[in-house]
Amino acid sequence: MLGPVILAASRSDRMRRFISAAPGTKQVVDRFIAGEGVDDVVPIVVDACGRGLEVTLDVVGEDITTPEQAAAARDAYLELIARLKDLGLGTKAEMSVKLSMFGQALEGGHELALANVRPVVEAAAEIGTTVTLDAEDHTTLDSMFAIHEELRKGFPQTGCVIQAYLFRTEDDARRLAAAGSRVRIVKGAYKEPASVAYQDKGEIDKAYVRILKVLMEGDGYPMIGSHDPRLISISQELARRAGRKLDEYEFQMLYGIRSDEHVRLAAEGHRMRVYTAYGTDWYGYFMRRLAEKPANLLFFARSILTK
Ligand code: FDA
């Protein structure tokens, strides 16, 4: 019940101002956000990779309103990639981007987002790593998949995300499960209408397994984005049945969530990538994390009230 309310609040400017200014917010935000800038996140990347983990880095931000903000988002990624260059981590540190932050929702936004993301993908390739396009709300996906296809012409390793809660995703998975493709499957984190998405958790989980099967049996590289213990063991079983070796798929989890599990899976020999978000425009990302687990909201409310 609470999840949809929190997701609705994630689009409200009034709530954004209220929550951003509330005392106690920072303490909770810090659990999910790895810092404000590159200087904060680089030591976290080094530490994670030193512990046998891999990372995908997200400069938080979305719903920008001017082309200048979109260019600033591009530059933030370019600054990050320039810093990663010296670390020589290759694909151990890749990037995740939201096309809305690159201007996708502005006038002429499809072209603008493509023009902004292309240099990021090029710079990532120059240091031997890749970029994955995150999936946002369902109205943005045709544009995201078209940009993904365009980028893959020059950079076939560019990844994308598909969301199990959408009815369309099984078809998308079949199209994407081709040689050389990198596809992250997640449950889906946005508020979507019943006309396009399953609303029931059980239905979403069943769809996740069906889609995962398509990816595992296909020729691409599946990236399993979930903290759900049941789905993780099902993934391991499906990978085994599909005859995949440990380096022919990977697990991905979010920074700050089930961190013991990151280490446990890596110790078992799995490739485990931690989605590490940082930056100052954390509101939308943070609210989606609250919506995923109502207990987070209680913790958040308590930390505000005790400040
Ligand atoms: P589920 O929500 O059932 O959680 C399983 C268990 O994990 C919970 O019982 C709890 O223990 C723990 N958990 C999960 N979320 C938690 C939280 N916020 N706080 C504390 N504990 C939590 N979505 C999207 O629409 N587009 C995208 O591009 C991405 N990208 C992405 C990348 C990666 C690496 C991950 C892991 C997830 C995403 N997501 C996403 C988010 C995804 O759609 C989904 O909302 C979350 O992963 C939560 O779903 P789970 O599969 O973890 O299961």
Residues whose N, C-alpha, C, O or C-beta is under 5 A from the ligand:
A	BS01	FDA	D134 A135 E136 V161 Q163 V186 K187 G188 A189 Y190 G225 S226 H227 D228 Q252 M253 L254 I257 Y275 R289 L290 E292 K293
